[in-house]
């Protein structure tokens, strides 16, 4: 490709990327910016429950990512395949699978309901949906972060008299921190923005994505802009800053 | 300190020897020297003494891997303090850095230090752990050739000052030359151990001589019984008279010191028809800080000899005499 043609193609791609965001800025009626009924609740639901889901993802996903980064076992490909399967399953399909397993007639759902945990149209159902949507992304990104830590440094920490746990917290974790932060940010965006899985198993309580959908259905495009702005403001600053930090570190 | 270790995986290896002062474990790459150090540090499954069966964090060893493995997220004093406990860590860490002459660089990150400085920080960190044994893996590999001898001298002086036995794995003859004790590994086992001057004076076999950096170590075969024996050198395609106590028809490694080879100008008649004369082409002239040498092409091999005082025609041939008493032969395993 000739240089001029490359430049033109690159500029066009950037322009296309920017167009939707410019469109939102132009289409928003700034003078009469008013929220629809229930928008505030949706923001509260999304932020609160996404934080719970994120905490679960980090608590369970970090040990798994660490184990995957540091061990090679027979049948490893099965574990890798399972992670990829969860990652590649379309959200709608994942929602249906969750309804099958945890729904009122599902094997786990019946058992959990008897224990008092209703996993349909409830706060726990919302958290479960986000957990499944974001966990594979977090585990894969965190595994890559841990794989970037030289094993030798962890071993040196052992020879300097530290236990494996202290070596993990004082060497592995600090050295993987940027990659782990990026993994957390990725999981945050995935969880907060999840629509397909949530739509199936937790139409209520309504978070931002489902509320955007109902606003669009009930009123039309003009009704989604205020909530859309809030969505961008709460979802993106952290991942954006981390993404830029990672790019700077690489450069 | 007596080392006695047996490794099964990833290669089978067993070694038993004494470490005194600064001991160098000399061996070619791939002999498993690094594996042995890692086994002693507890980082590799192995059986043996000392520290047998203990997890790495309970072994009193200071392990300095190749490349020093400083923590990149910590500065120099924090790296040293990593081995320390308690509120007084910082002051102690700086004191250790002072011992290796680096207190002024305590705030620097590893990336801002030279190879030699990184090594001294790693040494300070290993010493701060108060080990009973120091393990150094290829300590000369990351050093600048111009300052290497001085960095090594300092390293050894610091090890002596600390009064801790140190075991350094290396393939570097220059490090072997400054050791208190030399242990030579070949074919995955210890083939010779002793003071460096003893090992240098009497290498146990041709492989040891090569590892020590001796030039002119070649393979050959003895023909005839002692008294009228000749050494057939296939690569040079000559048979040289030798004096050995070995029986005839023995495969040997042989060596001659470059200083022992007598050079004669091509036209000269001196010793012209004598036994043990080899005709060689001058290939390369090496003028270094420790004298001048000639690389001489003999058939398919090369002999090194001390440069003669007369001027040489580098394109021409030269006649060499290898005195029979100067040739040392070792039977091959």
HADDOCK unambig.tbl for C-alpha pairs under 7 A between the chains (distance, minus, plus):
assign (segid A and resid 152 and name CA) (segid B and resid 69 and name CA) 6.97 0.50 0.50
assign (segid A and resid 153 and name CA) (segid B and resid 69 and name CA) 6.02 0.50 0.50
assign (segid A and resid 153 and name CA) (segid B and resid 71 and name CA) 6.72 0.50 0.50
assign (segid A and resid 158 and name CA) (segid B and resid 56 and name CA) 5.74 0.50 0.50
assign (segid A and resid 158 and name CA) (segid B and resid 57 and name CA) 4.72 0.50 0.50
assign (segid A and resid 159 and name CA) (segid B and resid 41 and name CA) 6.73 0.50 0.50
assign (segid A and resid 159 and name CA) (segid B and resid 56 and name CA) 5.29 0.50 0.50
assign (segid A and resid 159 and name CA) (segid B and resid 57 and name CA) 5.07 0.50 0.50
assign (segid A and resid 159 and name CA) (segid B and resid 61 and name CA) 6.88 0.50 0.50
assign (segid A and resid 159 and name CA) (segid B and resid 62 and name CA) 7.00 0.50 0.50
assign (segid A and resid 159 and name CA) (segid B and resid 63 and name CA) 6.81 0.50 0.50
assign (segid A and resid 160 and name CA) (segid B and resid 57 and name CA) 6.44 0.50 0.50
assign (segid A and resid 160 and name CA) (segid B and resid 83 and name CA) 5.15 0.50 0.50
assign (segid A and resid 160 and name CA) (segid B and resid 129 and name CA) 6.10 0.50 0.50
assign (segid A and resid 161 and name CA) (segid B and resid 57 and name CA) 4.07 0.50 0.50
assign (segid A and resid 161 and name CA) (segid B and resid 58 and name CA) 6.20 0.50 0.50
assign (segid A and resid 161 and name CA) (segid B and resid 83 and name CA) 6.83 0.50 0.50
assign (segid A and resid 162 and name CA) (segid B and resid 57 and name CA) 5.59 0.50 0.50
assign (segid A and resid 163 and name CA) (segid B and resid 57 and name CA) 6.18 0.50 0.50
assign (segid A and resid 175 and name CA) (segid B and resid 73 and name CA) 6.83 0.50 0.50
